[in-house]
Amino acid sequence: MRMKFVLAAIAIALVAAPAGLATTAELSVSPSVITLRGLPLGTTVETPVTLTNSGDEPLNLSIYYAFGYNGNFFINPGTCILGMALPAGDSCSFTVSASPSIVGAIRGEFCFSGWGDSGFDDACGRIVGGGRPLP
């Protein structure tokens, strides 16, 4: 009988944790879409992007990447240094470089990820546009 009471008390304690103690991990990027309009082949465009931690806990930046098709995509991490703790409510900046590799549509994605006490979060943006022949 005593065992049931202890287990019930533990279950109630877990369910009834105060909401004010919960933390969230939340990253976002701005702009979330980079549009490349008819770039000549071989031309590279660098676009500044802001990464914001709008959660209520610091996040340790752990990875970034860019990928896609019909283009070359790179990230210069700027002030968003891997391993750094991005405080809640704070931002850092990086650049996304994109260059079309063919004439026609190009599509890509860029992401930054981080983790904190409440878990892992990532923020991704899209790269859209097209390449055109050199003049």
matplotlib code that plots the C-alpha trace (Angstrom):
import matplotlib.pyplot as plt

x = [0.0, 2.8, 4.5, 1.4, 1.2, 4.9, 4.5, 1.3, 3.1, 6.0, 3.6, 1.7, 4.9, 6.0, 2.7, 2.2, 5.6, 5.1, 4.8, 7.1, 10.0, 9.7, 12.3, 12.2, 14.8, 13.8, 16.0, 14.9, 16.6, 15.8, 15.4, 14.0, 14.0, 16.9, 15.7, 18.3, 16.9, 18.6, 22.2, 24.8, 26.6, 29.7, 28.4, 28.3, 26.0, 26.5, 23.3, 23.5, 21.3, 20.4, 20.1, 17.9, 17.4, 13.8, 13.6, 14.1, 17.4, 20.8, 21.5, 24.9, 25.4, 26.4, 26.2, 25.5, 25.1, 23.9, 22.9, 20.8, 20.7, 21.9, 24.0, 26.9, 25.9, 28.2, 27.9, 30.3, 29.5, 30.4, 29.5, 27.6, 30.6, 30.1, 30.3, 29.2, 26.2, 23.7, 21.9, 18.1, 16.8, 20.1, 21.2, 24.2, 24.8, 26.2, 26.3, 25.0, 26.9, 25.1, 26.2, 24.2, 26.0, 23.5, 21.1, 17.7, 16.1, 18.3, 17.0, 18.8, 18.5, 20.6, 20.4, 21.9, 21.3, 21.8, 21.0, 20.1, 18.7, 15.2, 16.6, 17.6, 16.3, 17.2, 16.4, 16.4, 15.8, 15.4, 17.3, 15.3, 16.0, 17.7, 20.9, 21.2, 24.0, 26.8, 26.3]
y = [0.0, 2.4, 1.9, 3.0, 6.2, 7.0, 6.3, 8.4, 11.3, 11.2, 11.2, 14.2, 16.0, 15.4, 16.5, 19.5, 21.2, 25.0, 26.3, 29.2, 26.8, 25.6, 27.0, 27.0, 26.9, 29.0, 30.1, 32.1, 33.6, 36.8, 37.0, 33.5, 33.6, 34.8, 35.5, 35.6, 37.1, 36.0, 35.9, 35.4, 32.1, 32.3, 35.4, 35.1, 37.1, 37.4, 38.1, 39.1, 37.1, 37.6, 34.6, 35.4, 33.4, 34.3, 31.6, 32.2, 30.3, 30.6, 28.2, 26.8, 27.1, 23.6, 23.4, 25.3, 24.2, 25.2, 23.0, 22.8, 22.1, 23.9, 26.3, 26.6, 27.6, 28.6, 30.1, 32.6, 32.3, 35.9, 36.6, 33.3, 31.3, 27.5, 26.7, 30.1, 30.5, 32.8, 34.5, 34.6, 37.6, 38.1, 37.9, 37.3, 37.7, 35.6, 35.7, 33.2, 33.1, 31.7, 31.2, 29.6, 26.7, 26.3, 28.3, 27.9, 27.5, 27.1, 26.1, 25.8, 25.9, 27.3, 26.4, 27.1, 24.8, 25.0, 23.3, 24.4, 22.9, 22.3, 20.7, 21.3, 23.8, 24.9, 27.8, 27.4, 29.6, 29.1, 30.2, 30.6, 32.1, 31.4, 31.5, 33.1, 32.9, 35.4, 38.5]
z = [0.0, 0.9, -2.5, -4.4, -2.4, -3.1, -6.9, -7.0, -5.2, -7.7, -10.7, -9.3, -8.7, -12.4, -13.8, -11.6, -12.3, -12.4, -16.0, -15.1, -14.8, -18.4, -20.8, -24.6, -27.3, -30.3, -33.2, -36.3, -39.3, -41.2, -44.1, -44.3, -48.1, -50.3, -53.8, -56.6, -59.8, -63.0, -61.8, -64.6, -64.3, -62.1, -60.2, -56.5, -54.3, -50.5, -48.4, -44.8, -42.4, -38.8, -36.4, -33.4, -30.2, -29.3, -26.6, -22.9, -22.5, -24.0, -27.0, -27.9, -31.6, -32.8, -36.6, -39.8, -43.4, -46.8, -49.7, -52.8, -56.5, -59.6, -57.5, -55.1, -51.5, -48.6, -45.2, -43.7, -39.9, -39.2, -35.5, -35.2, -34.0, -33.4, -29.7, -28.6, -26.3, -28.0, -25.1, -24.9, -26.8, -28.6, -32.2, -34.3, -38.1, -40.9, -44.7, -47.2, -50.5, -53.6, -57.2, -60.0, -61.7, -64.6, -66.6, -65.0, -61.6, -58.5, -55.1, -51.8, -48.0, -45.2, -41.5, -38.1, -35.2, -31.4, -28.2, -24.7, -21.5, -23.0, -26.2, -29.7, -32.2, -35.7, -38.0, -41.8, -44.7, -48.4, -51.5, -54.7, -58.1, -61.3, -63.3, -66.8, -69.4, -69.2, -71.4]

ax = plt.figure().add_subplot(projection="3d")
ax.plot(x, y, z, "-o")
ax.set_aspect("equal")
plt.show()
